């Protein structure tokens, strides 16, 4: 344990940690901040409010009450719009008149934008509850489609695989399809998931790349290999690397999870994981889904640690390790950015696409990669212990 603690202290070198923090901040603002910033946009507030009253699914009686809510919001819009001079100038005194005004503009538009009319529309939208009305209308339309059309009719059913068809048939008999988790929440969650998984791998590569190369450059390997005990240093370094990877991944999960919680993610933890373009393979809630993604990130972190220390062992200097690290990152970026396009996205599928889907493909690929990394690292450890210094 003492040797492992010493190796962990070497890994968490202040310079490396400083570089990691710098890269982490840059990466966040370049690739992740968008999904956090706009996470709760759209119908998020409406869905959270309705959940307090109706729970995670809707029925016909509750829809009737929501239609009454829509009428109230339209009356409220009428009251608000009458106080706007720009609306009075264009003879807009009710919600119906505004809709007629907007539809006439868009239907008669020849392609050139009328900036004055656009200004009227956007001014009214910004100073009324128009967005709330639109969110309610979209929710009612979505429920109408679900209640009057089967899931098979709503999607490209002929192109679905047998597993997808079975899942759609299962959901057809379930109340889950009447869930109303906003699509925007899943859009930003899945987008953030891709960028986050890549950062998990990248951050571990940055932290662990020097672990074995450092010993070679400091010329201490001769002392290490001089005895059977010293030749076990790679085992100590591997345990220290995996421990550090777990710590770093947990820290990344806490940071990104904290950002999501700050944006109100816990409001949706009991919503069913279902939306028009996001059909879950398993009957998870949104909260369960986030926990599963965190566990997946931990698996990615441990796998990356094993591969990084394996590559570091066969690098003569930092430049060689850097090149190998770039190759490793390229593989992870390909896996965790292309994979969601194929399966669209993690643990969900989009029946309206014609791409290949398979239940559990994420676990299969990650598990295979983990077993491969553990196997080659195990072989390296066995060979290291038998190595004789020339």
N, C-alpha and C positions, 0 to 999 in steps of 0.2 A: 504493500500500500504506500510505503514511503517513496519508493521509486516512481510509482504512478503519479503521486502528488508532485514530485519534482518535475516529471515530464509535463504534467498539466501546466505548471508554472512557466515552463519554457514555451509551451504553445501559446499561452496568453501573454506574449511579449507586448509591452506597452506600445511599441512602434507598430506591430501588426494590428493590435486592437485599434489604434488610431486610424490606420489605413482602412480597416474594416468599417469603422464608424463613418468615415468620410465617404467611402463608396456606398454605404447603406443609405445615407442621406441623399446622395446624388441619384441613386437608383430609385428611391422612393418617389422623388419629385418627377423623374423622367417617365416612370412606368407604372407606378401604383397610385399616385395621389389622385388621379382623375376618378378612379373607381370609389375612393373614399369620399372625395369632395361631393360627388353627385349621387352618393349611395341612397339617400333618403328623398330624392326628387320624385316627381310624379305623384302617384296615388298612394304613397307610403302612409301619410298621415290619415287619409280616409280609411285605409284598411286597418290601421291600428285602432282607430276609433270604433269601427264597426265590430272588431274582434271583442272589445270589451262588452258589447251588447249581445252579439249573436254567436260568438265562438268562432271556430276555424272553418265552418262550412255554412252555406246559406240554403234556405228552403223557400218554397213559394210564398209562404206567409211573410217571411222576412223581406223578400223581394218587394212585396206590396208596400211594406213600410219604407223601404228605400226609395220606391217611386214617389211616395209622399214627401220624403226628404228632398228629392229632386225638385218637386213642385215648390217646396219652401225655398230652396236655393235660387230657383228661377225668379220667384217673387222678390227675394232679397237682391238679386241682380238688377231687377227693374227699379227698385228703390235707389240703389247705388248709382246706376247709370243716369238717373234723372238729375243728379247733382253735378254732372260733368258738362261744362259748357260745350266742349268739342262734340259731345253726343247730341246735344240740343241743336247745334248748328247743322247737323246732318240728319235731323228728324229721327233720332234713335231714342225712344223712350221706354223700351221694353226688351226683354230677351228675344222675343220673336222678331221684333224689328231689327235687332242687331244681327241675328242669324240671316235674315233676308238680305240685309245690307252686305254682309260678308259673302254670301253665296252669289249674289248678283255680281259682285266685283270679280270673284274667282271664275265664274262661268263665262263672263263677258271679257275676261282679260285675254288680249291677243298675244301675250308673251312679254310685253314690256310692263314692268312694275310701275304703278302709280304711287309715288312716294307719299303724296298727300293722303290718299286713301289708306295706304299701309300705316301711316302715322295714326290715323283715326282708330284703326283696328287694334293696334298695339297699345295705344293709350288707354282704350276702354278695357282691354284685357289686363293691363297692369293695375288698374284702379278698381277692379270689381272682383267678384268671386268666380270668374269665368273658368278658371282652371279646376275648381272644385266641381262645377257643373259637368265639365268634360270628363272628369274622373268618374263621377257617378254614372254618366251615360255609358262610358266604356265598361264599367262593371256590370251594368244591366244588360248591355249587349252581349257580353261574354257569358253571362248566366243564360240568356235566351238561347245562344248557340248551343250551350251544353245541354239544355233541357229539351231542345227540339231536334237536335241532330246527335247521332251517335259519334263517339270518338273516331270510329272507323270512317264515317262519312266526312269528318272534319279534316282528316289527314289523307296523305297519299297511301292508302291502305294496300294497294296492289304491290307497291314497292317495298313494303315492310317485310322484315324477316319473320320466320315462324315464332321466334322468341318475342319479337315486338308485338305481333298480333295477339299472342297469348296474354301479354301484359296489358295491352289496350282492352282486351275483353275482360280481364280481371278488374281493371279500373272502371269499366263501364257499369259494373255491378256494385261499385263502392261509392260512398259519399265523398271520397277524396277528390273526385273530379269537380265537385262543387266548392272546393277550396278557392280562395281568392288572394293568395300571396301575390303581390304585385310583380309583374314580369320585370319591371325595372330593378327590383331587388335582386332577382336571380341574374339579370344581365350583369350587374356590377359585381355580384358575388363571384360569378364564374370568371369574369375578366380579371378580378383581383386574385383569384385562385391561381391562374396561370402565371401571372407575374410573381406571386408570392413563392410558388414552388421553385421557380427558376432562381429566385434570390436565396432560398434555403440552400440550394446546391452551390451557388456562387459564393456565398458567405463562408461556407465550410471549406471550399477550395482555397479561398484567400487565407483563412486561418491556419489550415493544416499543411499547405504546400511545403513550407520550409522544414517540416518536422524531422525527416531523415537526411535531407540534403544538408541541413545545418551541421550534423555530426560529421558528414564527409568533408565539408569545407573546413571545419575546425580540426580535422585530422585526429579525431578521437576514436575512430572505428578500429584502429589497430589495437588499442587497449581493450575495446569491447570484445573483439574477436579472439583475444588471447586466451580466453577461458570459456568453458561450457556455460558458465553462469552469465558471462558478458554477452555471449551470443544470443541470449534470451532477451536482449534489450528491445528487439523488434516487437516481441510480445507485449512488453511494457508500453512501448510507444503506441501500439495498436489499441490497447485498452485505454490509454490516455486520450488518443484521438477520438475513439468512439464516445468516451465520456464527455469530451469537449464538444463533440458534435451534438450530443443530446442536450447539453446545457445551452449551446448556441441556438439550436432549433426551438427549444422551449422559450428562450428569450424572444426570438423572432415571432413565435406564435402569440406570446403575451403582448408584444408591441402592436402587431397588426390586429389581434383580437381586441385589444384595448381601444384602438382607433374605431373599429366597427361598433363596439359597445357605446363609445362616445357619440356615434352617429345614430344610435337607437336600435341596433340589431336585436337586442333582447326583446323588443316589442313583438318580434316575429318568430320567436323561438318555438312557439307551439302551433304555428301555421303548418299545414300539410305542404310537403315539397311537391307542388304541382302547378304548372302553368301551361299555356297553349304550346309553347315551344320547348318546354322542359318537362319531360315525362320521366319520373323516377323509376328505377328498376325495383326499389324497395320502398315500403311504406314508411319513410322517414319523415320526421318533422324538420323544419329548418334548423332548429337548434341541434338536433342529432347530426344533421348533415355537416354543420360546422365542426363538430367534435370528430367526425369521421375524417374530414379534411385535415384536421390537426394531427390525427394519428398517421395519416398518409404522409404528411410532411415529416414526421419523426422517422418513418421508414426510409424516406428519401434521404434524410440527413445521415442516418447510419450507413446506408449504401454508399453515399458520396464519400463519407469518411474512409471506408474500407478501400474504395477505388483510389482515393487521393493518396493514402499512405502507400499503397501498392505502387503507384506511379512514381511517388517520391523516392522509393527505394531504388528505382532504376534510372534515376536522374543524376548526372555528374555535377550539375551546378543549377543555380536558380533559373537561368535562362532555359535550360532543358526542361526543368520542371514547369516553368511558365508555359512553354509550348504544349506540353502534355496537358496542363490544366486547361488551356484554351480549347484543346481538342475535347477534353472531358465535358467542359461547359457547353460546347457546341452540340455534343450528343444529348445532353440533358435538355437544352433549349429545343432541339428537334423533337425530343420525346414529349416534353410537356407543353409545347405550343402546337405541334402538329397533331398529337394525340387527341386533344379536345375537339379539333376540327373533324376528326374521324368519328369520335364517339359522341360528341356535342352535348354536353361537356362531361366532366368527371361524374360517373355514376348516374348520369341522366342520358336520355336520347331525344332526338328531335324527329318525330315520325314524318315530318314534312320534307326531310332531306332524303337524298338517294344514296347517302354514304353508308359505309359498313358499320354496323353496330353489333356488339355482343355483350351480353350480361357478364359483368365481372371482369372485363378486359383490363381495367386499370389495376386490379389486384393481381391478375395473372402476370402482367408485364412487370409490375414493380416487384412481385415475389420472385419472378425469374431473374431479374437483375440483381436482387439481393442475394439469392442463392449463388449466382455466378460470382459476385464480388466476394462473398464469404468463402467460396471454394478456392478461388485463386489466391486469396490472402492466406487461407489455411495452408495451401501448398507452399507459399512463400515462407511461412513461419516454420514449417517442418524442415525445409531446405536450409533456412538460416541456422537452425540449431545444429544441423549436421555439418555446417560449413567449417572447413579448416583454413586457417590463415596461411597463405602461400609465402 
